[in-house]
Amino acid sequence: MTPDQLIAVLHRHWAQTLAEMDEHERAELLRRVTALGEAGDRDSIRRAVRDVGRMLSRLPAHHPVGAALRGALRYADPVADRDAVVDRARLADLLGFLSGPPPTADEVLETTRRRLLDSPAREAAATPATVTDAAPDDCIRLRHPEHGYRYPEFQFSPGTDELRPVVREVNRLLLAGQDPWGAADWWLGDNEWLNGAPADLLDEAPHELILAAARALVEDD
């Protein structure tokens, strides 16, 4: 993972990251991110990226930052000869976040919703009858503050207007009509059972495995 990629992942999920840490851990992360900002040569930048990554790798398996780092750092090329680049503007924002008070529950929720709304989706105006005629729990519908209702694209079979049967079944388990944000977060967030985001695995993982992961969540509740 390059410094820019590390900073981008942190920047995107900063509220969730801080919510998982106590005061000591936040102070340590601030120290390590500060060191990344002060690193001037290739070797010191690589060391700083590694130090931040090692700390964040202790985050829970389901956490998007920890999952991204585990996946990226595992395949990082330590002998790559291209220069590392640090996005100083994003890094300055991060230092401000880390220096401030822990995020509130509302801030964490808002960050999560922004992440979900960033995923590919169909606008309500382009919604096919297969969706408008579906039962409330069959399909996830997220309200965008500017663009109205949106339907996450992963729900549809590629190249069609049909809802994927496994998506329909899982959505019913997750009561997507009552809690569309929670259902969308399950699909688009990292899943410990599946070792990835369920939405990204629809064309790879057996659908019975995806259903089993959803049932495990419901049974745990």
Stockholm file with secondary structure:
# STOCKHOLM 1.0

chainA/1-221         MTPDQLIAVLHRHWAQTLAEMDEHERAELLRRVTALGEAGDRDSIRRAVRDVGRMLSRLPAHHPVGAALRGALRYADPVADRDAVVDRARLADLLGFLSGPPPTADEVLETTRRRLLDSPAREAAATPATVTDAAPDDCIRLRHPEHGYRYPEFQFSPGTDELRPVVREVNRLLLAGQDPWGAADWWLGDNEWLNGAPADLLDEAPHELILAAARALVEDD
#=GR chainA/1-221 SS CCHHHHHHHHHHTHHHHHHTCCHHHHHHHHHHHHHHHHCCSHHHHHHHHHHHHHHHTTSCTTCHHHHHHHHHHHTCCTTCCSCCCCCHHHHHHHHHHHHSCCCCHHHHHHHHHHHHHTSCEEEGGGCCHHHHTSCTTTSCCEEETTTEEEEEGGGBCTTSSCBCHHHHHHHHHTTTTTCHHHHHHHHHSCBTTTTBCGGGGTTTSCHHHHHHHHHHHHHHC
#=GC SS_cons         CCHHHHHHHHHHTHHHHHHTCCHHHHHHHHHHHHHHHHCCSHHHHHHHHHHHHHHHTTSCTTCHHHHHHHHHHHTCCTTCCSCCCCCHHHHHHHHHHHHSCCCCHHHHHHHHHHHHHTSCEEEGGGCCHHHHTSCTTTSCCEEETTTEEEEEGGGBCTTSSCBCHHHHHHHHHTTTTTCHHHHHHHHHSCBTTTTBCGGGGTTTSCHHHHHHHHHHHHHHC
//
